[in-house]
Amino acid sequence: AGFQLLCGVEAPAAAAATSGPEEDEKAEAPLAGEPRHRERQLGRNQCQAKPGVGGAPNGVRNGRATKLGPASPRRAGALRRNSLTGEEGQLAHVSNWPLYYLFCLGTELGNELFYMLFFPFWIWNLDALVGRRLVVIWVLAMYLGQCTKDIIRWPRPASPPVVKLEVFYNSEYSMPSTHAMSGTAIPISMVLLTYGRWQYPLIYGLILIPCWCSLVCLSRIYMGMHSILDVIAGFLYTILILAIFYPFVDLIDNFNQTHKYAPLIIIGLHLALGIFSFTLDTWSTSRGDTAEILGSGAGIACGSHFTYKMGLTLDPPLDILPLARPPISVTLLGKAILRILIGMVFVLVVRDIMKRITIPLACKIFNIPCDDVRKARQHMEVELPYRYITYGMVGFSITFLVPYLFFFIGIS
């Protein structure tokens, strides 16, 4: 809350004056029922914590948006409405709009839209090897971070005093910040994977890492979704993960491409990890996020296997490293833009088709009512196959179907 005030964010006076304990209980009460004691109250679309274990129920103490009085400040934080819980960001007075938009950019660096653009761009236009290995590290960091949240079970910062500018992940636990983990893992891994492989001054990488990392970490505090301790823990946890697993990234990538039974092992391992993560705690949006991460990783790994076997993309031999940046030309830029436009349209079509197929099919197989998609997706039997299969096909498209399409139309 202090950091938000420093950056020019504060709750409207009318909201602050009426947000006592009773109002908090009413704001956190179910749609039907009377207000209850805070520790026992479930938020909308939240589930009771498992008996006999520590921690709060998923999303209970995360802080809900309080009812607002007659004040009419500009709405800040309603950029992403949670389609599963129906929550929106709180109204807030924002006096420093450049900072607001800067931190909105920072928080988007850990959201699906960024990943959907960033990883394909690397794989299609820059360096497929670096792109694949970035995905391996990202999947490891995000999966371990999501599971650790459900084991530690620390609630989100309370509101008030914090102003929740973003609530898309409000039903998840807080410690560690997976945005901070992603914002640490990606820039550090980019520098580790590209320095010595490409010709560029190391100082560029040393500037990129703290700028990217600090922007993402501070944005989570600014948005009211994490405490300083959460982001510090996420940063340090990522450093530990990189120290342990980075030496094996080359081995993992080579296995994914060359081993005879790699696709079966990849699919089975990622599916088993998804089922395990779904048993750690009650439902929250982190269930779907974890399945999405694992599905994307499995699809990209399987796609790289078939791409390698068919010789669609070949990594440059080691004896010509480091690689020099190709001269910028109209042809080069034109092909890069075409690849992004055609590739993203293809990927989005695949995602939409798979979504329309998997949710009704899973509901039918497991006899779950499909009238209310929100409620249906709160069942593991629906959410896990929907996210895993849909984003598995998205990942497979990124590394195999789209490169094959590029090869066919002559823009590879």
N, C-alpha and C positions, 0 to 999 in steps of 0.2 A: 504494500500500500504506500509506503514511503517513497519507493522508486517511482510509482505511478504519479504521485503528487509532484515529484521532482521533474517528471517529464510532461506535466501539464494535464494529467487525467484525474478527474475527481467525480464522485457520484453527485447527482443533482441534490440540492438542499432539501427538496421535498421528500426525496427517497430516503436520504440519511435520517431525516427527522422521524420518519414512521417505521424505521427498520429495527424495531426492538426484538427481543426474543420471541414474543408472541407472533409478530409478523413473520419472523424466520420460520416458525413452525408451520404457519399457514402456507407460506410459499413452498415448503417442502412436503406438504400433506398430499396424499393421493387425490385422484380426481373425485373419488367417492369415499367419504369417511371424515372423521373429526380430526383436528390437529392433535398430535401426540407429543410425547417427550422427545427432544431432539435426538438423543442417542438411539431411540428405537424407531424413528420415523424413516420410512422409505421414500425416496424421491420418485418422481413419475417414471414409470417404466424401469424401476430398479428392483433388484432381487435381494432377499434376505441373505446375510452372510452365513456361512456354514457354522453350525454349532460346534463349540469346543475348540475354536481356533481364534487367534488374535486378530485385531484389525476391525475396521468399520465395514458395514455392508457397502458393496460397490456403489460409489457415487453418493452416499448418504451425507457425509460432512463436506462435500465439495463446495457447498454454497450455491444457492439458487438465486436467480434474478428476483429482486424484491419488487412489489407493486409500486408504481410510480404515481406521484401526485400531479398537480396541474402544470408543473414545469415542462417545457418542451425543448430540451436540448437536442442537438443533432444526434441521431443514433450512430454510435460508434461500436463496432464489434458484431453487427448483424450480417457480416459479409458471408458467413457460412452458417446456415441453419442446419441443425442436426435433424436429418430426415427420420431417424429412428426414435428420438426422444421428443422432438418438437421444440427443443430449447432454442432460444436466440440470445445474442449478446445483450447486456444491459445498456440502457441509456446512460450516457456519461457526457460531462463537459470536457471537451478536448480543446486546449488552448494552443497546442503546438502540433499543427496538422502535418508539417513535414516529418516530424518524428513518428507520428501515427502511421503514415504511409510507409516510412522506412521499416518500422517494426512489423507492419503487415507483410511487407516483402520478406522480412526475416523469418516470420512464422510460416510463410508459404514454402520456404526452402525445406520444410519437413513434411509437406503435405503431398497428397496423391498427384495433383496436377503437375507439380515440379518433377516428381519421379517419372511420370508418364512422358515428359518431354526430355528430361536430362539423360536418362539411360539410353533411349533410342538414338538420341543425337550423337552420343559417344560411339555407339555400335555401328550406326549407319554412315556417319560422316567423318569421325576423327580416328578412332583406333578401337577395333572390335575387341582386341585382347584386353586392353585397359578397361573397356566397358564391362566385359564379362566378369573380370576380377573385382571391379568396384561393386558389382551386384552381389558377389559371394560375400564380401566384407559387410555390405549393407544388410544382407539377410541375417548373418551371424549376430551383428550388433543389435538389430531391431528385435530379433526373436528373443535373445537373452534379456534385453531390456524389458520387453512386454511380460515375459515370464517372471522376472524379478519384481515387477510392479505387483503382480498378483500374489507373490509370496510375502512381500513386506507389507502391503496393504495400507499405505499411508494415504490419508484423504487429501484432496485438493485444498488450497488455501481457502479459508472461510470468507464468505461474502455476506455482509460487510466484515472487516473494513476494505477488503480487496474489491475492486470493480472488475467484473467478468466481461471483458470486451469480446472474448471468444469462448464459446461453450461447446464446440463440436466434440471435444474429447472430455467433457466435464464428468461423464459417468465413469471414466477410468480412474485408477489410482494415480498417485502423483510421483512417487519415488521409485526409480530415478526418472528424469526427464528423457523420454526417447527422442524428442526433438533435439535436445542437446547432444544425445548420442549420435544421431544421424548427422547433425551439424558439425560434429567433431570427426567422425569416421570418414566422411566423404572427402573433405579437403585434405586431410592428412594422407589418406590412401591415394588420392590423385597425385600428390607430390611424390610419394614413395614409388608409385607405379610408373610415373612418366619421367622422373629425373634420371638421366642416364640412358633412357630409351629415346627421348626427344631432346633436341638441342635447344636449351633455353637457360637463362641465368637462374641460379638457385634462389636468388633474392626474391624473384617473382612468387615462388612457392611459399617462401617464408613470410611474405606480406599477405598472401591469400589466406593462409591457415588462420591466423588470429582474427582477420577481418570477418571471414565467413563464420567462424565459430562464435565469436562474441556477438555478432548480429543475431544469430539464431538463439543463442542462450538468453540474451537480454530481451529478445522479443517475447519469450515465454513468461518472463517476470512482468513485462509491460502489459501483456494481455490478461494477466491475473490468473494464469493457469498453473504456475509453479512458484515455489519459493527459491531463494538463492541456494539453499542447501540441495534442492532437487537438481538444479542445473550443474552445480559443482560435482555432485555424485555422478550424474550422467557423463560429464566430461572425464572424470577419473576412471569410471567404469569402462569407458570406451578405450582409454589408453591401455588399461589392463587387457582388454579383449584383443586389441591390436598386437600387444607385446606377445601374447600367447599364440594367436592364430595366424598372424600375418606370414610367418615363415612357411605355413602350409598352403597358402593361397595358390601358389604355382602348382603344387601337387594336386590340389582339388580341381583346378581348371583343366589340367592335362588329363586327369581321370575322367572328368565329364565328357571330354572330347573323344578320347581314344579307347576307353574300356568297352569291351563287347557288351556287357550287361549294364552299362552306366544308366540308361534311361529307366530300367526297372528299379535299380537301387535308388536312384534320385527320387522317383515318384514315391516309392515305399517309405523312404526315410523322411521326406518332407511331410507325408501324410501322417506318419506315426508321431512326428513332432507336433503337428497340429492337434491331433487327438489328445496328446498329453497336455498341451497348453489349455485345452478346453476343460480339463478336469481340475485345474488349479483353483478356480473360484467360480462364483455365480456369474450370470450374464452381464456383460457390458459391451460397449462398442469395441473394446480391445480384442474381443473374440474374433470379430470379423477382420480387424486390422492384421492380426497375427496370421489368420488363414490367407489373407490377401498377400502378405509378404512371402509366406512359404510357397503359395501357388505361383507367384511371379518368379521366385527364385528357381523353382522346379521347372517351370516352362522355359525360362531362358537357358538353363543348363541343358535340358533335353534338346532344345532347338540348336544349341551350339554343337551338340553331338552329331546331329544329322547334317548340319551345315558343313562340318569338318569332313564327314564321310563322303559327301557329294562334291567337295572341293569348291563350294561357292565363295568362300572367303578364306584366303591363305594369309597367315601371319608372316611378316617379313623375316628372312633368315637373320640369325644373331650376328653374322659377320658384317652386316651393313649398318649395325647400330653404332651411334645414335642416329635417329632419323632427323632429317632436316625438314623444316616447314616448307610445303610446296608453295610456289609463287601464286599469289591471288590473281585469279582471272575471271572473266565473265562466265566462261564455261564451267569453271570449278564452282562458283557461287550458284549458278543456275542449276547444276546437278544437285548440289546440297539442298537447295530450296525445294526442288522437285521431290527429292527423297523424303524430306520431312513432311511435305504436304500429302503426297501419295501414301506414305507409310502410316502417318497418323490417322488418315481417313480409314485406311484398311483396319488398323488396330481398333479404332472406336467402333467400327461396324461389327467386328468380331466380338468385342466386349458386349455390345448391345444384344446381339443374337444369343450369346451364351447366357446372358442374364435372363432373357425372356424364356429360355428353355429350362435352365437349372432350377429356378425357384419353384415353378409349378410342378416340375418332375419330382423334386425332392419332397414336396408336400404330399404328392400322390403316393410315392413309395412308402413314406413313413406315416401316412394317415394323419397329417397335420392340416387343420383348416387353412385355406389359402385366401380367405376373404379379406383378412387384414394382414397385409404383407409385413408390417412392422412387428406384429406379434409372432408371425410365422418365423421371421428371421431371428427371433430370440431363442429359437430351439437350435441346439447344436446340429441336429440332423438336417436342418435346412441351411443354416449360415455357413457351416464348414464346407459342404460340397459346392454351394453356390460360389463362395469366394475362391475356394481352391481351384475348382474347374474353370471358372470364368477367367481368373487372372493367370491360371496356368496356360490357358489358350492365348491370352494376351502376351505372356512371356515367350511362348513358342512362336507366335507370329513375329515378334520383334527380332528373334535370332534365326528363324528359318523361313517362314512363309513370306515375309516382306523382302528379305534378301533374295529369295528365289524369284519373287516378282520383279525386283530391280534387275536381276540377271536376264530375265525374260524380255523386258522392255528396253534393255541396253543402257541403264543408268547406274549400274553397280560400280 
